[in-house]
Each structure stands twice: as structure tokens, then as C-alpha cells.
Amino acid sequence: MKKLLFFSCLLIFLSCKQEKKSLVKITAKTIGVDSTLQSNKEIENVVAPFREKMIASINTVISYTDKDLVRTDGELESSLGNLMADLSYERGNPVFNKLSGKNIDFAMFNYGGIRAGIPAGKVTNKHAFELMPFENSLVVVELTPEKINELINYLIVNKKAHPLSKHIKLIINNDSYELLINNKPLDDTRNYYVITSDYLQSGGDKMDFFKNPVNLFKLDYKVRTAIIDYFKSKDTLTSNLDGRFKKM
């Protein structure tokens, strides 16, 4: 009787034991997304107002230009690059002055950071987003004269139309160059304040001279926001090639 009871309990225990399971096969199927799929009406009713508001906002006219603004209309400078550098200085300097009590000396950005041109005609928010699709912010770096020389050598070696504000005058002549910052030669006894993007300040586009500055000032101001604010403040956008960076 005892043996019978033992074997009965053993059978019950074994029947309750969970077997270890393993993956044998994976199956998948493709669900085509096309015009035959019907949208969910309830979801569409919720999304539609937001979509319409976004479309209206992105197409809102905020300025005007009577000519195409592009990054390719000059050898070492461009109409769009000059505009971008100048507007960044104009919008950023009051913020920096309030933060530090000082003024920015000039602005510099990278040629590759300009992602689209602005065609002649009405300028909308869409153009600003296409020009600057990244979430980069404006920063100001305090650079020593040695770092400024590195910056100038970078410009000379690269020979690209990197955006520079009108406060710079750089003329290359064979193996020499002439540099003026705010109409004055480089002063070896003082530091300079340069506005740029946080991406470039971290060494983007190999602009290592922006890294490890004497001081770094974060303006908490998106580059795109500065562009939009500037566009809104101008009835007509104007920018020309003025020889701020050229070779003889």
C-alpha cells in the first residue's frame, strides 16, 4: 500500500513538472502600407487640427527677398553665409552683453552647416527650417590670440566660404595675409569673443580651435530660432558679397 502511494505521488509530481521550452522557428509576414488601408476616423479627427495648424505655421510668410540667397555665389564668401553670420551676431550680441557685460567680436560658422538656399520671393518658416534643420544652439567662446591665429589658418587652408560676420576682413595674398577685426589688426594682448554653434565649439568640422576656450558662454538660443527672429524683424532680407574674405 505504501509503495502504491509512493508511486502515485511520484507520477503526480512528474506530470506537474514544467518542460524547458526553446525557440524552434520564427515566422514573419509583410504588411503592405498603401492607399488601400483605411485610416482610423477617430484618430484622424484628433490629428487633423494639429496637422493643419502645423502646415499653416510652417508656411507662414515672415519676410521677403528679391534675389536668391545661396552659399555658392562666391569663392570664399557667399550671400547666404554672410547673412547667417551677420544675423547670428545681431541676435546673439544683446543676449551675450546682458549675460557678460561684454560684446562679441565676430561670428563664424561652417560652410556645410548651410543646408539649403532661400529662393527669391516670400520667405516662410519652412525656409528657416530647411536652412537650419539641426537643433544647434548659439554659444560664445573666449579665444586667445593664438587660437584666433589657428582659426585664420583653418580658413586659409580650407579655402571654403565658411560664414564670417562683417566684423572680419581677411585678404589672402600668395603666402601672406592681411587680417582686420573690427577694422583693427589682431591684438596679441587681448582675448576675442566669437559666436558660433555648440556643434562647432565641440570640434565639429575639425574646428578644434573652438575647443577648450578660456571661457564658454551658452546663450540658450537655438540657431534656427535666431534665424526666424531675424527674418521676422526684416521686411526684406538683403545680403551681398562685400569682400570680407577674399584672395588677391
Buried (B, 14 or more C-beta within 10 A) or exposed (E): EEEEEEEEEEEEEEEEEEEEEEEEEEEEEEEEEEEEEEEEEEEEEEEEEEEEEEEEEEEEEBBBBEBBBBBBBBEBBBBBBBBBBBBBBBBBBEBBEEEBEBEBBBBBBBBEBBEBBBEEEEBBBBBBBEBBEEEBBBBBBBBBBEBBBBBBEBBBEBEBBBBBBBBBBBBBEEEEBEBBBEEEEEEEEEBBBBBBBBBBBEEBBEBBBBBEBEEBBEBEBBBBBBBBBBBBEBEEBEBEBEEBBBEE
